[in-house]
Amino acid sequence: MKTRFENGVIITGNKQNAWFKQGYMVIEDNKIVEIGDAEIEVGSSNAQYDQIIDLKGRWVMPGWVNTHGHAAMSLLRGYADDLPLKEWLEQKMWPMEGQFNADTVRAGTALAVVEMLKTGTTCFLDMYDHMSTVAKVVEESGIRAVLARGVIGLCPEEEQIRKLQEATQFALEWDHQANGRITTMMSPHAPYTCPPHYIQNIIEQAAKHQLPVHIHMSETAREVQQNVDDYGKRPVAHLRDLGVFELPTLVAHAVHVNEEEMDILQQYDVKVAHNPTSNLKLGSGIAPVPSYLKRGITVSLGTDSAASNNKLDMFQEARLAALIHKGAGEDPLAVPAEEALRMGTKWGAESVFLSQVGALEVGMEADFITINPNQAHLQPAHQPISHIIYSATGQDVEDVYVQGKQIVKNKECLFLDEERIIYEANQAFQKLNQV
C-alpha cells in the first residue's frame, strides 16, 4: 500500500527543523519513502499511488513522545491534590494503588491512552505494575509504547525476588511485540525506594538481556538529602557507583542536580525526562534544563501521571518547558520553540532509545499527527512551529497515525470505545476505598 499525503504544511522535526509550506509525504509499508515541498517536486504521477489523501492545509508534525508516566494512575486524577511529594505518595497514592488489580490497571491505562492519542501522543513510556495488562491495551489501541515493570524494593527479600523475576519476564515476553510498537526496559523505581543491592540485581538483569534502564532521580531536595544521609552520596554519584549508568539510562525529573552531577550525566550520556507540570504542581522545583541543553545532554518531555499533572497533553508540557526556563533564568532564549518541539519529538524518541521515530524523514516509520490550523488562536499561520509550542493545545489534533496506520480520525479513536472506557474508569474508581 502506497499512500500520498499532499496539500499540507509538514513540520519534519528533523535536525534542521525544516518545514514545507506546500508539503507532501509518501508512505509505503509503514515507512516514509518521500517527503518534501510540492512546489519543487519533480516527476510525480498520481498513477503510482494506491491512495491520495488531501490534507486540506492541515499541519502535519511528528507524534509526541511522552517519556515518563504511570498511565493507570489516571484513575487518581484530582485525588489528593496540593500536597508535597512525600505526603502525596506515602499517605495518599500508595495506599490507593495498593488496591489496584489487573482490572483497575486496565481501566486507568485505557483512559490514559484515549487521552494521549486524542492529544497527539503516538508513543509513551509507562512504568507501573500489571504490565502485561498495559501491553494488551497498547496492542489493541494502535499506539506505540515503551513499557517497564516499575520495581519498589521496600519489601521482604522474597518479594524483591518475585518482583524482579516478574519485571524480567515481562520485559523479555513483550519486547518488540505488537508489530514492533512495544519495546521494554528495566525500572528500579528510585534510589529511595530500592536498596543498593537490589538496584544492582536489577541492573544485572538489564545488562544480561541488553535492556535500557529507567529510574526516578533527584526529584526533590528532600530526596537528595535522604540519599546523602542514607548512603553518603547524592543520587547521581550513588547510581553511577552502582553501575546504573553503564547501561543506556533515562532518568525522570533530575530537578536537583549540581554542576558536578551534570558532568557525570554528560559523561555517561544519561538522558533526562523533564516533567515541568508535575514538578511545579508537587512543588519539587524546576530542573536546570538550559544547563543540560548547553552541555549536550538529551532532554525530553514527560507528563508524569494524571494524578500529579492533571493532564496528559504534551502540547502543555512543551509550552511550559519553553516558558518556565525563560522566566526562571530571566532569559527569553533559554528554551526556544524549536528546542521545545525537539524535546517532545526527536529527543523524546532518542531518550527511550527508539531510532525509527521522532522525526518525519525518509526511512523513518510514519508516526505523525495532523492539526487543524483554521482557528483564530493559530492565525496568522506564518509561523507553525511557534504556534504549535505557544498557541496550540491537544484539542487541535484531528488525526493520528502510527506506523502509517490511522488510529484517530476526526478526533475519534478508531480502535478504542471511548464511551465504554470512560464508564469503566469511573466504575473502577468508585470501587476503591478512599484514604
C-alpha positions in Angstrom: 0.0 0.0 0.0 1.5 3.3 -1.1 -0.2 6.4 0.2 0.5 10.0 -0.7 -0.5 12.9 1.7 -0.5 16.2 0.0 -1.5 19.9 0.3 -0.4 20.3 3.9 2.2 22.1 6.0 4.7 19.5 7.1 6.9 20.1 10.1 9.6 17.5 10.0 11.1 17.8 13.4 14.5 16.9 11.9 17.9 18.3 12.9 17.2 21.4 10.8 13.6 21.7 12.0 12.7 22.0 8.3 9.1 22.5 7.3 7.4 22.6 4.0 4.7 25.1 3.2 3.3 23.1 0.3 4.2 19.7 1.8 3.7 16.2 0.7 4.6 12.9 2.2 4.5 9.3 0.7 4.2 6.3 3.0 4.8 2.7 1.9 5.0 -0.4 4.2 4.6 1.9 7.3 7.6 4.0 6.4 8.2 7.4 4.9 9.6 7.0 1.4 9.3 10.5 0.1 8.8 13.9 1.8 9.2 17.4 0.5 7.7 20.6 -1.0 5.4 20.0 -3.9 6.5 23.3 -5.4 9.9 21.8 -6.3 8.7 18.2 -6.7 9.9 16.5 -9.9 8.4 13.5 -11.7 5.3 12.7 -9.6 2.4 10.8 -11.1 -0.8 10.0 -9.3 -1.0 6.7 -11.0 1.8 5.3 -8.8 -0.2 5.7 -5.6 -2.8 3.4 -4.1 -4.4 6.3 -2.2 -4.0 10.0 -2.2 -5.1 12.0 0.9 -5.7 15.7 0.6 -4.6 17.3 3.9 -6.6 20.5 3.0 -4.0 22.7 4.6 -3.6 20.8 7.8 -0.4 20.9 9.7 1.5 17.7 10.0 4.1 17.0 12.7 5.8 14.0 14.3 3.6 12.5 17.1 4.6 13.5 20.6 6.8 11.1 22.6 5.9 11.1 26.3 8.9 9.8 28.1 7.7 9.4 31.6 4.4 8.4 33.1 2.2 6.0 35.0 -0.8 5.6 32.8 -3.1 3.6 35.2 -2.8 6.5 37.7 -5.2 8.5 35.5 -7.9 6.9 37.8 -6.5 9.1 40.6 -6.7 12.4 38.6 -7.8 15.1 41.0 -7.5 12.8 44.1 -5.1 14.3 46.7 -4.1 17.5 45.0 -2.0 20.2 46.5 0.3 18.1 48.7 4.1 17.7 48.8 5.6 14.7 47.1 6.4 12.6 50.2 3.0 13.1 51.8 1.2 12.7 48.5 3.0 9.4 47.8 3.0 7.8 51.2 -0.3 8.9 52.6 -2.5 9.1 49.5 -1.1 7.4 46.3 0.5 4.3 47.7 -2.5 3.2 49.8 -4.8 3.7 46.9 -2.5 2.0 44.4 -2.2 -0.9 46.9 -5.8 -1.7 46.0 -5.2 -1.8 42.2 -5.5 -5.1 40.4 -5.3 -6.0 36.7 -8.8 -4.7 36.0 -8.1 -1.4 37.7 -4.9 -1.0 35.8 -6.7 -1.8 32.5 -9.4 0.8 33.2 -6.9 3.5 34.1 -4.5 2.7 31.3 -7.2 2.7 28.7 -8.4 6.1 29.9 -4.9 7.5 29.7 -4.4 6.1 26.2 -7.5 7.6 24.9 -6.4 11.0 26.3 -2.9 10.7 24.9 -4.0 9.6 21.5 -6.6 12.4 21.1 -4.0 15.0 22.1 -1.4 13.8 19.7 0.9 11.4 21.6 1.9 8.5 19.4 4.4 6.9 21.9 4.5 6.9 25.7 6.7 5.4 28.4 4.9 3.6 31.2 6.5 2.5 34.5 3.9 0.6 36.6 2.6 -2.8 37.7 0.4 -5.4 35.9 2.3 -4.5 32.8 1.0 -7.3 30.7 -2.4 -5.7 31.1 -0.9 -2.4 30.0 0.7 -4.1 27.0 -2.6 -5.5 25.9 -4.2 -2.1 25.9 -1.3 -0.8 23.8 -1.7 -3.7 21.4 -5.4 -3.1 20.9 -5.2 0.7 20.6 -2.5 1.0 17.9 -0.3 3.4 20.0 3.4 2.8 20.5 4.8 2.3 24.0 8.0 1.7 26.0 7.0 -0.4 29.0 8.7 -1.3 32.2 7.5 -3.0 35.4 8.4 -0.4 38.0 10.0 -2.2 41.0 9.9 -0.9 44.6 12.2 -2.7 46.9 10.8 -1.7 50.3 9.7 -5.2 51.0 11.0 -8.6 52.3 13.6 -10.4 50.2 11.2 -13.0 48.9 9.0 -10.3 47.5 12.0 -8.5 46.0 13.0 -11.7 44.2 9.4 -12.2 42.9 9.2 -8.6 41.6 12.5 -8.8 39.8 11.5 -12.1 38.2 8.2 -10.6 37.1 9.9 -7.5 35.7 12.4 -9.5 33.7 9.8 -12.0 32.4 7.6 -9.2 31.3 10.4 -7.4 29.5 11.5 -10.5 27.6 8.0 -11.5 26.7 6.8 -8.2 25.3 9.9 -6.6 23.8 9.3 -5.8 20.1 5.7 -7.2 20.2 2.6 -5.6 18.6 4.4 -5.3 15.2 7.4 -3.7 16.9 5.3 -1.0 18.6 6.2 -2.2 22.1 9.7 -2.1 23.5 10.7 -2.7 27.1 13.0 -1.5 29.8 14.0 -2.4 33.4 12.9 0.1 36.0 14.1 0.2 39.7 11.6 2.8 41.0 14.1 5.2 42.7 17.2 5.2 44.9 15.0 6.0 47.9 12.7 3.0 47.3 15.3 0.4 46.3 18.2 -0.7 48.5 21.6 -0.5 46.7 22.0 -4.3 46.4 18.5 -4.5 44.8 19.3 -1.9 42.2 22.4 -3.8 41.4 20.4 -7.0 41.0 18.0 -5.2 38.6 20.9 -3.8 36.6 22.5 -7.2 36.3 19.3 -8.5 34.6 19.1 -5.4 32.4 22.7 -5.9 31.3 22.2 -9.7 30.8 19.3 -9.1 28.4 20.5 -5.8 26.9 17.7 -3.7 28.1 17.8 0.0 28.9 17.0 1.4 32.3 14.5 4.0 33.5 14.5 5.4 37.1 13.2 8.3 39.1 16.1 10.5 40.3 16.6 13.7 42.3 13.0 14.9 42.1 13.1 16.8 45.4 15.7 18.4 47.6 14.5 16.2 50.4 15.1 13.1 48.4 18.7 14.2 47.6 19.4 14.9 51.3 17.9 11.5 52.3 20.3 9.8 49.8 23.2 11.6 51.4 22.0 10.7 54.9 21.5 7.0 54.0 24.4 6.3 51.7 26.8 9.3 52.0 26.3 10.3 48.4 24.0 12.4 46.2 21.8 10.3 43.9 23.8 10.8 40.7 27.1 9.5 42.2 25.1 6.8 44.0 23.6 5.4 40.8 26.9 5.8 38.9 28.7 3.8 41.5 26.0 1.1 41.4 26.7 0.7 37.7 23.4 2.0 36.5 24.9 4.5 34.0 26.9 1.8 32.4 23.7 0.9 30.6 21.6 3.1 28.4 19.7 5.1 31.0 16.8 7.5 31.1 16.3 9.3 34.4 13.0 11.0 35.3 12.9 14.5 36.8 16.6 15.3 37.7 15.4 18.5 39.2 18.1 18.9 42.0 21.4 18.3 40.2 24.6 20.3 40.6 27.4 21.1 38.2 29.5 18.1 39.2 26.5 15.8 38.7 25.8 17.2 35.3 29.4 16.3 34.4 28.6 12.7 35.3 25.3 12.7 33.3 27.1 14.1 30.3 30.0 11.7 30.6 27.7 8.7 30.6 25.2 10.1 28.1 22.3 9.8 30.5 19.0 11.0 29.1 16.7 13.2 31.2 12.9 13.2 31.1 11.7 16.7 32.1 8.3 16.8 33.7 7.6 20.5 34.2 3.9 20.4 35.1 4.3 17.6 37.7 7.4 19.2 39.2 5.6 22.5 39.6 2.4 21.0 41.0 4.2 19.0 43.6 6.4 21.9 44.5 9.5 19.9 43.6 11.3 22.7 41.8 12.5 23.5 38.3 15.0 21.3 36.6 18.1 23.0 35.2 17.2 22.3 31.6 19.1 25.1 29.9 22.3 23.9 31.6 21.5 20.4 30.4 21.0 21.6 26.8 24.2 23.6 26.8 26.1 20.5 27.8 24.5 18.5 25.0 22.6 16.3 27.4 19.5 14.9 25.8 16.3 16.3 27.4 12.8 15.0 26.6 9.4 15.7 28.0 7.1 13.7 30.2 3.7 14.3 31.7 4.2 12.0 34.7 0.8 10.6 35.8 -2.5 12.4 35.6 -2.6 12.2 39.4 0.2 14.8 39.5 -0.3 16.8 36.4 -3.5 16.5 35.9 -3.5 16.3 32.1 -1.6 14.1 29.6 -1.4 16.8 27.0 2.1 17.1 25.6 1.4 20.5 24.0 1.1 21.7 27.5 4.4 20.2 28.5 6.2 21.7 25.5 4.8 25.1 26.1 5.6 25.1 29.8 9.1 23.8 29.1 9.6 26.8 26.7 8.2 29.3 29.2 9.3 28.4 32.7 13.1 28.4 32.0 12.8 31.8 30.3 11.2 33.2 33.5 13.4 31.4 36.0 16.6 32.4 34.2 15.4 35.8 33.0 16.5 34.7 29.6 14.0 34.7 26.7 16.4 32.5 24.7 16.6 29.7 27.3 14.4 27.2 25.5 13.4 28.4 22.1 10.3 26.9 20.4 12.3 24.8 18.1 14.1 23.1 21.0 10.8 22.6 22.9 9.5 20.8 19.8 12.5 18.6 19.6 12.2 17.8 23.3 8.8 16.4 22.7 9.5 14.5 19.5 13.0 13.8 18.2 14.8 14.0 21.6 11.9 12.1 23.1 12.5 9.2 20.8 16.2 9.3 21.5 15.5 9.3 25.2 13.6 6.0 25.0 16.2 4.6 22.6 14.0 4.5 19.5 15.8 5.4 16.3 12.9 4.9 13.8 10.5 7.6 15.1 10.6 11.2 16.3 11.0 13.0 13.0 9.4 12.9 9.6 12.2 11.8 7.3 12.7 9.2 4.6 13.3 5.8 6.1 11.5 6.7 9.4 8.3 4.9 10.5 5.3 7.1 9.8 4.2 8.2 13.3 2.5 11.6 12.8 -0.4 13.8 13.7 -2.5 16.4 11.9 -3.6 19.8 13.4 -6.4 22.0 12.1 -4.9 25.5 11.8 -8.1 27.2 10.7 -8.8 28.6 14.1 -8.3 32.1 15.5 -5.6 31.1 18.0 -3.4 29.6 15.3 -3.6 32.6 12.9 -2.0 34.2 11.0 -0.4 30.9 10.1 3.0 32.1 9.1 5.0 30.5 12.0 3.7 27.0 12.5 6.4 25.8 14.9 6.0 28.8 17.1 2.2 28.4 17.1 2.5 24.6 17.9 4.5 25.5 21.0 2.9 28.7 22.2 -0.6 28.6 20.9 -1.8 25.0 20.1 -3.4 22.5 22.5 -4.2 18.8 22.3 -7.7 19.8 21.3 -6.4 21.0 18.0 -5.4 17.4 16.9 -7.6 15.9 14.3 -5.9 12.7 13.1 -3.2 10.4 14.4 -1.1 7.8 12.6 1.3 5.2 13.9 3.4 3.1 11.5 1.3 4.7 8.8 -1.9 3.3 10.2 -4.6 5.8 11.1 -5.8 5.3 14.7 -7.5 8.6 15.3 -9.8 10.1 12.7 -11.5 13.4 13.1 -10.8 13.4 16.8 -12.2 9.8 17.4 -10.2 6.8 18.3 -10.8 4.0 15.8 -9.8 1.0 17.9 -11.0 2.1 21.4 -14.5 2.5 22.7 -14.2 5.9 24.4 -17.7 5.9 26.0 -17.2 2.4 27.5 -13.7 3.3 28.7 -14.9 6.4 30.5 -17.7 4.5 32.1 -15.4 1.7 33.3 -12.8 4.2 34.6 -15.5 5.8 36.8 -16.7 2.4 38.0 -13.1 1.3 38.8 -12.5 4.5 40.9 -15.8 4.0 42.8 -14.6 0.5 43.9 -11.5 1.9 45.6 -11.6 2.6 49.3 -10.5 6.2 49.5 -8.0 7.1 52.2 
